[in-house]
Each structure stands twice: as structure tokens, then as C-alpha cells.
Amino acid sequence: MNYCENCHAACEGDVCPFCGTKKLRNATAEDFCYLCQCDEWQCDGIADALEENGIHCVAMPYGRGVESQFGLPLSVYRMFVPFFHYERARDFLEQMQSARTEELRKGLLQNIGRLNIGLRLERRLSKKLKIPRERVLDFCADIIKSCGAISCEKNNGATGGFIFCYADECTLTLDSSTYEVLAIDLTDK
């Protein structure tokens, strides 16, 4: 596997997927490799789970310069693991994501009756999806049931946040406290 010293990324190809450089070298066992980026509240849980499974990791604060300019703590972290644990860490992270997706899906399905949508968005989606308006919420429920991944991101300083349901054909965005459909972004095929 190749290694980009700029991004600390392990990659299969001849080009770094993050910065596009072709100046790559073979990864060594001691190289710390980028694993994921996560919010502050997720970071501790992921780090603890990796450490419990014998995978050493390092979390580095990462964010916009404006946050540090105002003396605010950086709210995003990038996690790195030694290359000799990289594949195991990726597999473990994928298992964690899959379990988290099923946990979120279960919660959404238990609250499917609370799913709602604004009239204006419902009209736009009805036209865009070419389905009757009364079927838009059913379409959203079907995405929740069948999507490949679900993530929840909190708003900084707020109690609520956003739930993203990633399906092949689209991404559904919900308000995590009201279960209101905020957007459906269709993927271009």
C-alpha cells in the first residue's frame, strides 16, 4: 500500500485521494495513517473502542481557522492509527458504523409516525420524484428502511442535529429532534 506524507493517508492507487499528489512511497509499519474524521462527541467513543481492541490511535483536533482565531476549541477530530493496525481498524470502524446504522434505523422506524414534511418541500419533491404528494413521506420511509448507512450529526451548541440516510439513489436529511424531512438530494446517474 502507498503512503502520502502530506495527508498521512494510506492508499491503494498511485495518487493520494485527498490531495492528488503522486509523490507517494510504500507505507511502513510505523506510519500513522488517517482513519476517519469525527465530531468531538464521537471521538472518545471511537478511540475507546479501538483501544479496547488493541488498536492504538491518535486523535488530532482539526477545524476552521476562525474557531481558533476566536479561541474556541476545534470541534472536529481526525483519527490516525499505525499502518500495521490500519486494515484491522478500518474493518472495526466499518463494523461500528454498521451497528450504529442499525441502531439509528431502529430508532427511526420506531418513530416513523412522527415523520413530517413541510408543504412547500413536499410539492417540490413530488414534482422532482414524479410521485403523488401523498406518497412523498412513504418514499422517505422506504429510504430509511433500505439505505446502506445512517449517521447523526449534532449541531454545535444545540440539543438537536441532523440525521443523514445514505441510499444509492439519494441522501435523505432529517431533523433529529422533530423528524422533519429537510432535504432529499438525488444522486446523478
N, C-alpha and C positions, 0 to 999 in steps of 0.2 A: 504494500500500500504506500502511496506517496504522502508527503507531508508539506504543508505550506507554512513557512516560518512567519509570514505576515499575520495570518489568521489563526495559526495553531490548529489547523484543520487537517485531519486525515481524509484522503480522498482516493477513489479508485482510478480516476482518469488522469490525463496529462495536464489538466487545467484546474485551478482551485475554483470550486463552485461559489465561493464568497467574493473573492477579489479579482478573479480572472487571470491571475498570473500563471505563467508557465514555468516559473522558477521554483520547481518542486524538487525534493530529494526523497530518498527512501526513509520511511519512518523508523525510528529506533525505539526500543522498549521503554526508554526513559522520557520520550517526548510526551508532554501533556497535550492532549487533543481536545478540541472543542466538542462537547457532547450536546448541550442544549442551552437555550435561553429561557429563563423563567422569572416570574414575579417574585418579589421578596417573600410573600407568604407561602409560595410553593417551594422555594429554595431549601429551607430547612428540612422539609419532609422528604424531598428527593435525596438530599445529602445524607440524612439519617438512614434512609432505606438502602442507599448504595453502600454506606459504611457497614451496616449490619450484614451485608452480603459480601464483605471483604473487598470491596472496591473503593480504594482511596479516591477522593475527589477534592477539587478546589473550586470555590465559588468566588468570582470576582465581580464587584459592583460595576455596573455598566449603565450608561444613560446619556441623556442630553446635557450639553454644557450649561444650559440655562438652569438646570437643577442645582449644579454645583456653584454656579455664579451667585445664586441666592442662598447658598449654604444649606440647601435641602439634601437629605440623603438620597442617593441614587436608588430608584425603585425596581430596577431590573438587574438580574444577575446572569452571568454566563458561567456555565459549569464546565470544568475540564477534568479529564481522567488520564492516567498514564496510558500510553499506547498498548501496553501488554494487557490492560483491562478494557480496552476500547470496545471490542466486539461484545464482550460479556455485558458491559454497561449499556450498550445500545439495545441489546436483547432485553435486558432487565427493564430499561426505560420504556420499551415498546409494550412489555407485559403490564407495567404500571399504567400506561396510557390506556391500554385495552380495558383494564379493570376499572379505571376512572370513567371511561366512556360508558361502560355498562352500569356503573353506579349513577351517573348523571341521567342516562336513558331511563333507568328505573324511576328516578325522581320525577322526570318529565312526564312519563306515562302515568304516574300516579296523579299528576296534576293536569292531565290533558284537558279536563273540563274547564280549566282556568285559561286555556289558550285563547287569546283575543287579538284582534287586529283593528287598526283604525280604518274608517270607511274609505278615506282617500287612497291609502295604500292598498286596500282590498280591491278597489276599482282598477288601479294601475296593474296590480299583479294578475287580476282576472284577464285583462287585455294582453299582457305580456305572456302569460302562460296559456292563453286561449282556452280557458275553462270558465264555467259559470261562477259568479261571485260566491255563491253559497258553497262551492267546492274548494275555495282557497284554503280555509282552515283544515279541511281534510287532507289537502295536498301537503300542508305543513306537518300534520300529524304523521303522514306516511314517510316524510323525510326523517322525522325523529325516530321512527320505528326501524328504518333501514339504513341510516347513514353509517359510514365507516368510523367516524371519530366525532367526539363531542368534547368541547373544552369550555371552561368557565373562567372568565377574567373579571376581576373586581375593578371597580372604579377607584382611583386614588382618593382617599378621604371620604368615600361614600360607603353605605352599607350594601348597596346592590352592585350589579355589574351586568355583564353580557354573557349569554350562552351562545356558542357557535356550534352548529351541527353541519359537519362537512360530508356532503354526499358527492357522488361522481358528477352529477349534473348541476349542482348548486351548493351554495352555503347559506344556511338559514341562521339569522341572528335574532335572538330573543332577549328581552329584558329579564334578568334573573329573579327579580322580585315580583313583577306583575305578570309575567308570562306573555307579554305583548310581543307580537311579531313586529320587528323593527325593519327587517330587510330580507330579501331573497336575492342573492347575487348569482345569476346563472353563469355557468362556465361556457366559454366559447368553444365550440367543437368544429 
